[in-house]
Amino acid sequence: MAKVRTEDVPVGLHTQLSFDPQWQNSLQNLLSCYTNTSSEYCAKTKGESRYENARVRMAGLVVLDVPTGAVLAAASADSPCALHDASRKGVIPAGCPLVPEDSIYRPRWPKEMDNHALFTQAQPGSLVKPLLMSAILQTGGHYTGLDSALQRSESQLFLSAWLCRKSLTSGLFDAECARPELTQGIASAWGWNHHCSPKLSYAMSRFCGQRDMLIGLDMTDNMGIHPVLPFLSGHTLVTRKEFSDDQKAYVDMQWPGSMPSPQERLQCAQSGPLGYTRCKGAKLGLISEGYGQGNTLTTPLGMAGLLANLANTAYSHSLNSPHIVMRLFRNDTYPLQWLSHDHETDKQSLLPIKSEMALKVIDAMKLTHQKTGTAYVACTGVWDAKTCDSDLGIAGKTGTPGDADERSLLQLNQDMLNRHKCLSNHESNCEVRYPLPRPRYRWYGALFKQASTDSFDKVVVVLIQSNWRKSDGRFVDDQNAAAEIGLSAIKLLRSTKDSLEAH
């Protein structure tokens, strides 16, 4: 403050953030219930059979404003044991499981700054299906049952359509198939895969898929000019490239060289009971990318940005990137300065697919909460069966990365001891014989309509890490926890009296 004619006047640079305090506080309390809070309010969310009576060990939840990309809330919570494991400092809370040191999530940021909604990275699993479906529809793919395949998350059927099979369940594959290439292009337009071109140097490629969350600009566009807070927006259909001095980075797959032949695709489709389970070949890493696994990686904030741009495409609105700074201004001798989001695309002609195709994808996502949908059980727990079978004004999708660890805690600890012994003795194949643990993540993402709106104007994305049973130390495969949290958040936000009309 400075005295100007006896009055206190604020001086210097001021920042207005996008967060809504009421929403942030309510959602933070919601996540705390799922990560073990003794409050009576949390009684229905407890997991009595699990360590700490916690439904999940970790949860991150982000809410984004679709038209602007403004981050309205970014809640994050850890169970007491998970929080201790992340730092290994202080007294161990009572009743914690013995977790191998190698399995601990180590954030890039100090734990005090870490936020799972913004920084925790995971494979999205089936949450990429709306992206795949966009490419399928845009290239003229009309498959009977594709909507139902998305509703029930039938990955094998989806892969057949995405890889240009004649039908979802049988037939040959087309020799020419541009859908994976188009998927990569759509992902880039919607905010992923930035700086993933194989033509870039390592200095640039190391930012593959990253954006700045402060004002949403491209990383190299704003470095040295604006404050930078990088996060992984996301990348898919990428591969590892080796640079000099053992430097490695992800780069985009190249086409048509990365496309398996029709015969390779057919052989893969016929492998295993349901297909696409034992696919071998230099080009068949593409299958893992189609599953939302492999090198496909994102964060809750990055996934929210992609889904928001799906809705912006459906309404022929400008595309944008997530950001948390709304404006920068000074109240002294300088005039008010509004932040300009130069990254926004103002030309509708640059939208990656036709708006009607994006609308069809959103219509298919609306089925996820109805009977036989992957979010139906969670939905009936938040509302009731009749309500869930109606139009809820929610278009969502669950995601289940498929490479989670199936070993018990006892086996994990033993394997990690054997791994260290194996490496110390310079034995061969130690990493294969005793692989590092992998956390069990679950996703839920949804576009939703805030009260009294006609369009999907908000998006919520939830990422959780499952907890272990106390009885046998194995993961409780709680596929509904992420969807339950997301749907509860939507219900909670719709009941909030303060609508965010200012945004």
C-alpha positions in Angstrom: 0.0 0.0 0.0 1.1 3.6 -0.6 -0.3 6.9 0.7 -1.8 9.1 -2.1 -3.4 12.3 -0.8 -3.8 10.7 2.6 -5.5 7.5 1.2 -4.1 4.0 1.1 -3.7 2.9 -2.5 -2.7 -0.7 -3.6 0.4 -0.6 -5.8 2.4 -3.2 -7.7 1.4 -6.2 -9.7 -1.9 -8.0 -8.7 -3.2 -11.3 -9.8 -6.7 -12.7 -10.0 -6.9 -16.5 -10.0 -9.7 -18.5 -11.4 -10.4 -20.7 -8.3 -13.8 -20.4 -6.7 -13.2 -20.6 -2.9 -16.6 -22.2 -2.1 -16.2 -24.9 -4.7 -12.6 -25.6 -3.8 -13.5 -26.0 -0.1 -16.5 -28.2 -0.7 -14.6 -30.5 -3.1 -11.6 -30.7 -0.8 -13.9 -31.9 2.0 -15.5 -34.5 -0.4 -12.1 -36.0 -1.2 -11.1 -36.0 2.5 -14.0 -38.3 3.2 -12.7 -40.9 0.7 -9.2 -40.8 2.1 -10.2 -41.4 5.7 -11.8 -38.7 7.7 -13.6 -39.5 11.0 -16.3 -36.9 10.4 -19.9 -38.1 10.7 -20.5 -36.5 7.3 -18.2 -39.1 5.8 -19.9 -42.2 7.1 -21.1 -43.5 3.7 -17.8 -43.3 2.1 -15.7 -45.4 4.4 -14.1 -48.7 3.4 -14.1 -50.7 6.5 -12.3 -53.7 5.0 -9.3 -51.5 3.9 -6.3 -50.0 5.6 -7.2 -46.8 7.5 -10.9 -47.5 6.6 -10.2 -45.4 3.5 -11.9 -46.1 0.2 -8.8 -44.8 -1.7 -5.2 -43.9 -0.8 -5.1 -40.8 -3.1 -7.6 -38.7 -5.0 -7.3 -35.7 -7.3 -10.3 -33.8 -8.7 -10.3 -30.8 -11.1 -13.2 -28.7 -12.3 -12.8 -26.7 -15.5 -15.0 -24.0 -17.1 -15.5 -25.3 -20.7 -15.9 -21.9 -22.6 -12.8 -20.3 -21.0 -10.6 -23.1 -19.8 -10.4 -21.5 -16.3 -9.6 -23.9 -13.5 -12.4 -23.5 -11.0 -11.3 -26.1 -8.4 -8.3 -28.4 -8.0 -8.8 -30.6 -4.9 -6.2 -33.1 -3.8 -6.1 -35.6 -0.8 -4.0 -38.4 0.5 -4.8 -40.9 3.2 -2.5 -40.4 6.3 -0.5 -43.5 5.4 -0.1 -42.5 1.8 1.0 -39.0 3.0 3.6 -40.5 5.3 4.8 -42.8 2.5 5.4 -39.9 0.2 7.8 -38.2 2.6 8.9 -41.1 5.0 9.3 -38.4 7.7 7.9 -38.4 11.2 6.0 -41.0 13.1 4.2 -43.6 11.1 0.4 -43.3 11.6 -1.2 -46.3 13.3 -2.4 -49.2 11.2 -0.4 -48.4 8.0 0.5 -51.2 5.6 4.1 -52.1 4.9 4.7 -50.6 1.5 7.8 -51.1 -0.6 10.0 -48.1 -0.9 10.1 -48.6 -4.7 6.4 -48.2 -5.0 6.2 -44.7 -3.5 5.0 -41.9 -5.6 7.6 -39.2 -5.6 6.3 -35.8 -6.7 8.4 -33.4 -8.7 7.3 -30.6 -6.3 7.7 -30.4 -2.6 4.8 -32.2 -0.9 3.4 -29.0 0.4 3.0 -27.8 -3.3 1.9 -31.1 -4.7 -1.6 -31.4 -6.0 -2.9 -34.7 -7.6 -5.4 -32.8 -9.7 -2.6 -30.8 -11.4 0.5 -32.9 -11.4 -0.1 -36.7 -10.9 0.4 -38.5 -14.2 -1.3 -41.8 -15.2 -2.3 -43.7 -18.2 -6.0 -42.7 -18.9 -7.2 -46.2 -20.1 -10.6 -46.1 -21.6 -11.0 -42.4 -21.0 -9.3 -41.9 -24.4 -12.3 -43.6 -26.1 -14.1 -40.2 -26.8 -10.9 -39.1 -28.6 -10.8 -42.4 -30.7 -14.5 -42.2 -31.4 -14.1 -38.6 -32.8 -11.6 -39.9 -35.4 -13.8 -42.9 -36.2 -16.9 -40.7 -36.9 -14.9 -38.0 -38.7 -13.6 -40.5 -41.2 -17.0 -41.9 -42.0 -17.1 -44.9 -39.7 -20.7 -45.9 -39.0 -20.7 -49.0 -36.9 -23.8 -50.4 -35.4 -23.2 -50.8 -31.7 -20.3 -48.3 -31.3 -22.3 -46.2 -28.9 -23.0 -49.3 -26.8 -19.3 -50.2 -26.9 -18.4 -46.9 -25.4 -21.2 -47.2 -22.8 -19.9 -50.6 -21.7 -16.3 -49.7 -22.4 -15.7 -52.7 -24.7 -12.2 -52.0 -25.8 -11.8 -54.8 -28.3 -14.8 -53.6 -30.3 -13.5 -50.0 -30.2 -10.1 -51.1 -31.4 -11.6 -52.9 -34.4 -13.4 -49.7 -35.5 -10.4 -47.5 -34.8 -8.1 -49.7 -36.9 -10.6 -49.8 -39.8 -12.1 -53.3 -39.6 -15.1 -54.0 -41.8 -17.3 -54.6 -38.8 -16.9 -54.5 -35.0 -16.7 -58.3 -34.6 -15.5 -59.8 -37.9 -14.1 -59.2 -41.3 -10.9 -57.9 -42.8 -9.2 -54.6 -42.2 -8.8 -51.8 -44.8 -5.4 -51.5 -46.2 -5.6 -47.7 -45.8 -6.5 -46.5 -42.3 -6.0 -42.8 -41.4 -7.8 -43.0 -38.0 -4.8 -43.2 -35.7 -3.1 -40.4 -37.6 -6.3 -38.3 -37.3 -6.5 -39.2 -33.6 -3.1 -37.8 -33.1 -4.0 -34.6 -34.9 -7.2 -34.1 -32.9 -5.3 -34.7 -29.7 -2.9 -32.0 -30.7 -5.7 -29.5 -31.5 -7.3 -30.2 -28.2 -4.2 -29.5 -26.2 -2.1 -32.6 -26.1 1.1 -33.6 -27.9 2.7 -30.2 -28.0 6.4 -30.3 -28.9 6.3 -34.0 -29.8 7.5 -33.6 -33.3 10.5 -35.9 -34.1 12.1 -33.0 -36.0 12.6 -31.0 -32.8 15.8 -31.0 -30.7 16.0 -32.7 -27.3 15.8 -29.3 -25.7 12.3 -28.9 -27.2 11.2 -32.6 -27.2 11.7 -32.9 -23.5 8.6 -30.7 -23.2 6.5 -33.2 -25.2 2.9 -32.9 -24.0 3.6 -30.1 -21.5 1.9 -26.8 -21.1 2.1 -23.9 -18.7 -0.9 -23.9 -16.4 -0.6 -20.3 -15.2 -1.9 -18.7 -18.4 -2.2 -21.8 -20.6 0.5 -20.9 -23.2 2.8 -23.1 -25.0 5.9 -23.8 -23.0 8.5 -22.4 -25.3 6.3 -19.4 -26.2 6.3 -18.2 -22.6 9.6 -19.3 -21.1 11.6 -16.3 -20.0 8.7 -13.9 -20.7 6.0 -15.0 -18.3 6.0 -17.0 -15.0 6.0 -20.7 -15.8 4.3 -23.6 -14.0 4.5 -26.6 -16.2 2.2 -29.6 -16.2 1.6 -32.6 -18.4 -1.4 -31.8 -20.6 -1.0 -35.2 -22.2 0.5 -37.2 -25.1 -0.7 -40.2 -27.0 0.5 -42.1 -30.1 4.0 -41.3 -29.2 7.2 -43.4 -29.1 10.6 -43.0 -27.4 13.4 -41.4 -29.4 17.1 -41.5 -28.4 19.1 -38.3 -28.7 22.8 -37.9 -28.1 24.3 -38.4 -24.7 21.7 -41.1 -23.8 19.0 -38.4 -23.8 15.5 -39.8 -24.5 12.2 -38.1 -25.1 8.7 -38.9 -26.5 8.0 -38.0 -30.1 5.0 -38.5 -32.3 4.5 -41.7 -34.2 5.0 -41.2 -37.9 2.5 -42.2 -40.6 2.0 -44.4 -42.5 5.2 -46.1 -41.2 3.7 -46.7 -37.8 0.5 -48.4 -39.1 0.4 -52.2 -38.9 -0.5 -54.0 -42.1 -4.1 -55.4 -42.5 -2.7 -58.9 -41.8 -1.0 -57.8 -38.6 -4.1 -56.1 -37.4 -6.2 -59.2 -38.2 -3.9 -61.5 -36.4 -3.9 -59.2 -33.4 -7.7 -59.0 -33.4 -7.9 -62.8 -33.4 -5.5 -63.2 -30.4 -6.8 -64.2 -27.0 -10.5 -64.9 -26.1 -11.7 -61.4 -27.0 -8.8 -60.3 -29.2 -6.0 -57.8 -29.0 -4.4 -59.5 -26.1 -1.2 -61.2 -27.4 0.0 -58.8 -30.2 3.6 -59.0 -31.1 5.4 -56.9 -33.7 7.4 -53.7 -34.1 4.3 -51.7 -35.1 1.8 -53.2 -32.6 2.7 -50.8 -29.8 -0.1 -48.9 -31.5 -2.5 -51.3 -29.8 -1.4 -50.2 -26.3 -1.9 -46.5 -27.3 -5.5 -47.4 -28.5 -6.1 -48.9 -25.0 -5.1 -45.6 -23.5 -2.0 -47.3 -22.1 1.6 -47.7 -23.4 3.1 -44.2 -23.8 -0.3 -42.4 -23.5 -0.1 -40.3 -20.4 -2.0 -37.4 -18.9 -3.0 -35.6 -15.7 -6.5 -34.8 -14.4 -6.0 -31.2 -15.5 -4.8 -32.3 -18.9 -7.7 -34.7 -19.4 -10.2 -32.0 -18.4 -8.7 -29.7 -21.0 -9.2 -32.3 -23.7 -12.8 -33.0 -22.8 -13.5 -29.3 -22.6 -12.3 -28.8 -26.1 -14.4 -31.8 -27.2 -17.4 -29.7 -26.0 -16.0 -26.5 -27.6 -15.8 -28.3 -30.9 -19.4 -29.5 -30.6 -20.6 -26.0 -30.1 -18.1 -24.5 -32.7 -16.5 -22.4 -30.0 -12.8 -21.4 -29.8 -10.4 -23.9 -28.4 -8.4 -23.1 -25.3 -6.0 -24.5 -22.7 -6.5 -24.8 -18.9 -5.2 -21.8 -16.9 -5.5 -20.5 -13.4 -4.6 -16.8 -13.9 -7.5 -14.7 -15.0 -5.9 -11.3 -15.1 -2.8 -9.3 -14.1 -3.2 -5.7 -13.3 -1.7 -2.7 -11.5 -3.5 -0.2 -9.5 -0.9 2.5 -9.5 0.1 4.8 -12.3 -0.3 2.0 -14.9 -3.7 1.3 -16.5 -5.6 -1.9 -15.8 -4.0 -4.8 -17.8 -6.2 -7.8 -18.6 -4.4 -11.0 -19.3 -4.6 -12.0 -23.0 -4.8 -15.8 -23.7 -3.0 -15.8 -27.0 -3.2 -19.5 -27.3 -7.0 -19.5 -27.9 -8.1 -20.4 -31.4 -10.7 -17.9 -32.7 -11.3 -19.4 -36.1 -14.0 -22.1 -36.2 -12.4 -23.3 -39.4 -9.5 -24.6 -37.4 -11.7 -27.0 -35.4 -10.2 -30.6 -35.8 -13.6 -32.3 -36.6 -17.1 -31.3 -37.5 -19.2 -30.1 -34.7 -21.9 -32.7 -35.4 -19.4 -35.5 -35.0 -18.3 -34.1 -31.6 -22.0 -33.9 -30.6 -22.4 -37.6 -31.5 -19.5 -38.5 -29.2 -21.1 -36.5 -26.3 -24.4 -38.2 -26.9 -22.7 -41.6 -26.6 -21.0 -40.5 -23.4 -24.4 -39.7 -21.9 -25.2 -43.4 -21.9 -22.4 -44.2 -19.5 -24.7 -43.5 -16.5 -27.6 -45.6 -17.8 -28.2 -49.3 -17.2 -25.3 -51.5 -18.4 -23.0 -48.4 -18.5 -19.7 -48.5 -16.5 -20.8 -45.6 -14.3 -24.3 -46.9 -13.6 -23.7 -48.5 -10.2 -21.9 -45.3 -9.0 -24.7 -43.2 -10.4 -27.4 -45.2 -8.5 -25.4 -44.7 -5.3 -25.5 -40.9 -5.8 -29.0 -40.6 -7.2 -31.3 -43.6 -7.9 -31.9 -46.0 -10.8 -34.8 -44.0 -12.3 -32.8 -40.7 -12.3 -29.8 -42.4 -13.8 -31.8 -43.8 -16.7 -33.0 -40.3 -17.6 -31.1 -37.3 -19.1 -28.9 -36.2 -16.2 -27.2 -33.5 -18.2 -23.9 -35.5 -17.7 -21.7 -37.0 -20.4 -19.1 -39.1 -18.8 -16.6 -41.9 -19.2 -14.7 -44.1 -16.8 -11.0 -45.1 -17.3 -9.1 -48.2 -16.1 -5.4 -48.4 -16.9 -4.8 -52.1 -17.5 -1.2 -52.5 -16.2 -1.9 -52.3 -12.5 -0.1 -54.6 -10.2 -1.9 -57.8 -9.1 0.6 -58.8 -6.4 -0.2 -58.7 -2.7 1.7 -56.4 -0.4 3.5 -59.4 1.1 4.6 -60.6 -2.4 5.6 -57.0 -3.4 7.8 -56.6 -0.4 9.4 -60.0 -1.0 9.9 -59.2 -4.7 11.6 -55.9 -3.9 14.0 -57.6 -1.5 14.8 -60.2 -4.2 15.2 -57.4 -6.8 17.8 -55.5 -4.7 19.6 -58.8 -4.0 19.5 -59.7 -7.7 20.9 -56.3 -8.8 23.6 -56.4 -6.1 24.8 -59.8 -7.3 24.8 -58.5 -10.9 22.4 -61.2 -12.0 20.6 -61.0 -15.4 16.9 -60.0 -16.1 16.4 -58.6 -12.5 13.9 -56.0 -13.8 11.9 -58.6 -15.6 11.9 -61.2 -12.8 11.1 -58.7 -10.1 9.3 -55.7 -11.8 8.7 -52.5 -9.9 5.2 -52.1 -8.4 2.6 -50.2 -10.3 -0.2 -48.3 -8.6 -3.8 -49.2 -9.4 -5.4 -46.0 -10.7 -9.0 -45.3 -11.7 -10.4 -42.4 -13.7 -13.7 -40.7 -14.2 -14.3 -37.7 -16.5 -17.5 -35.9 -17.4 -18.9 -32.9 -19.1 -21.9 -31.6 -17.2 -24.4 -28.8 -17.3 -24.5 -26.4 -14.4 -28.0 -25.5 -13.2 -30.1 -23.6 -15.7 -27.7 -24.0 -18.7 -28.5 -25.5 -22.1 -25.0 -26.6 -22.9 -22.2 -28.6 -21.3 -20.4 -25.7 -19.7 -18.3 -27.5 -17.0 -16.0 -30.6 -16.9 -14.9 -32.6 -13.9 -12.1 -35.2 -13.9 -11.2 -37.5 -11.0 -8.2 -39.7 -10.6 -7.9 -42.1 -7.6 -5.4 -44.7 -6.4 -7.1 -47.8 -5.0 -6.4 -49.1 -1.5 -5.5 -52.6 -0.2 -7.6 -55.0 1.8 -6.5 -55.6 5.4 -7.3 -59.3 5.1 -4.9 -60.3 2.3 -3.1 -57.1 1.3 -4.5 -57.1 -2.2 -6.1 -54.2 -4.0 -9.8 -53.6 -3.7 -10.7 -53.2 -7.4 -13.1 -50.4 -6.6 -13.9 -49.2 -10.1 -16.8 -47.1 -8.9 -14.9 -44.9 -6.4 -13.7 -42.4 -9.1 -17.1 -42.2 -10.8 -18.8 -41.9 -7.4 -16.6 -39.0 -6.4 -17.1 -37.3 -9.7 -20.9 -37.7 -9.7 -21.1 -36.6 -6.0 -19.1 -33.5 -7.0 -21.5 -32.7 -9.8 -24.5 -33.1 -7.4 -22.7 -31.0 -4.8 -21.8 -28.2 -7.2 -25.3 -28.0 -8.7 -26.6 -27.4 -5.2 -24.2 -24.6 -4.6 -26.2 -21.3 -4.6 -23.3 -19.2 -5.9 -23.2 -20.0 -9.6 -20.0 -18.9 -11.2 -21.6 -16.3 -13.5 -18.5 -14.2 -13.3 -16.6 -16.8 -15.2 
